[in-house]
Amino acid sequence: MAMTIVLAAGGTGGHIFPALSTALALRERLPECGILWIGTSRSRERELCERHGIDLRVLSVNGVAGRGVAAMGAAIARIVKASAEMTLFFLRRRPSAVVAFGGYVCAPVLSAALLVRIPYYLNEQNTVPGRVNRLFAFGARCCFLGLPLSARWRLAGKSRITGMPVRPAAASYDGSGYPAGFVCGATTVLICGGSQGAQSMNRCLIEPARRWAASGMQIIWQTGIAGFQEIQTEMKRFPQVFVADLIDDLYPYYAAATVMIGRAGASTLAEAALFGLPCIVVPLPWSADNHQWMNAALVKDQGWGVRIKQDAHTGDAVDRALERILENRGQRETMRRKALECAPAQAALKIAEHLAKDLKS
């Protein structure tokens, strides 16, 4: 029977993009292996699977945390139904392994793997493990860690720090289709709140961004859909400020940027490190278990990022931090070097190699 590996991932880019990077590495390492992605009905997953020729199976599930009693009951019922559906599916298909990358869609997939005794693996991107990974870690063959876990957290079973799976960077991004007027080589600030945007952070940065733009600085600003219109209106008089709701491929802009300002999601930080980008991070205040604050603490301790709390003084604090980085070329170069030292360039390949060795033994 042909080998099939199931990848479970859904929701935010922090779950989806590591799964995609691992899928591509598995194709390279195990070309004879079939890959099935189990995700949600969000168009992002469907679009990526279609683009890369990956089979997709959609589960209709919702998250449970932070919901009212009726909504929570409905969400639990969907998860139970999806678990039964996946159990029957696994009994028929008998995949060789399951790799779960987080998000509520993973709960029924891992429940079914446990019941049918399919070997499963977890990928934990953050310094604070997610609820689903904490629940299922005891039965996992291995949990691949994107970042070292914060001191107060442990996962049952075996774990290995591989780094966050990211796509490899190209040797050059010349001719990458930058917008008209974009100047490669100019001092450039990339503002990026992750795949979901960061409306509250965006508003904190409007005033300092006006000052940066007035001084001639180039800015590329990914706002997210919700905040796009507001930021576009605020920045329309500055031709060197490029505002987009969502940028399909941020890599050319990482390559062109001098400094990144953004949230502290694990994917964003891993990609910034890959390009040696000094970072100013404003962690999402309501991230689950405050994991973004802990992610940012690690980046700060590693020496390539500045952590700033989101409050009434965020804009001024970011302004001061950016000024210090831009004025001190030596500090900027040190931050760049330390970011590159922490870059997870081989993470996806490490996971693929581990799976290949396990499944062929």
Secondary structure, DSSP 8 states (H G I E B T S, - for coil): ---EEEEE--SSHHHHHHHHHHHHHHHHH-TT-EEEEEE-S-HHHHHHHHHHT-EEEE------TT--HHHHHHHHHHHHHHHHHHHHHHHHH--SEEEE-SSTTHHHHHHHHHHHT--EEEEE-SSS--HHHHHHGGG-S-EEESS---TT---SS-EEE---------S--TTS---TT--TTS-EEEEE--TT--HHHHHHHHHHHHHHHHTT-EEEEE--TTTHHHHHHHHTT-TTEEEES--S--HHHHHH-SEEEE---HHHHHHHHHTT--EEE---TTSGGGHHHHHHHHHHHHTSEEE---STTHHHHHHHHHHHHHH-HHHHHHHHHHHHHT--TTHHHHHHHHHHHHHH-
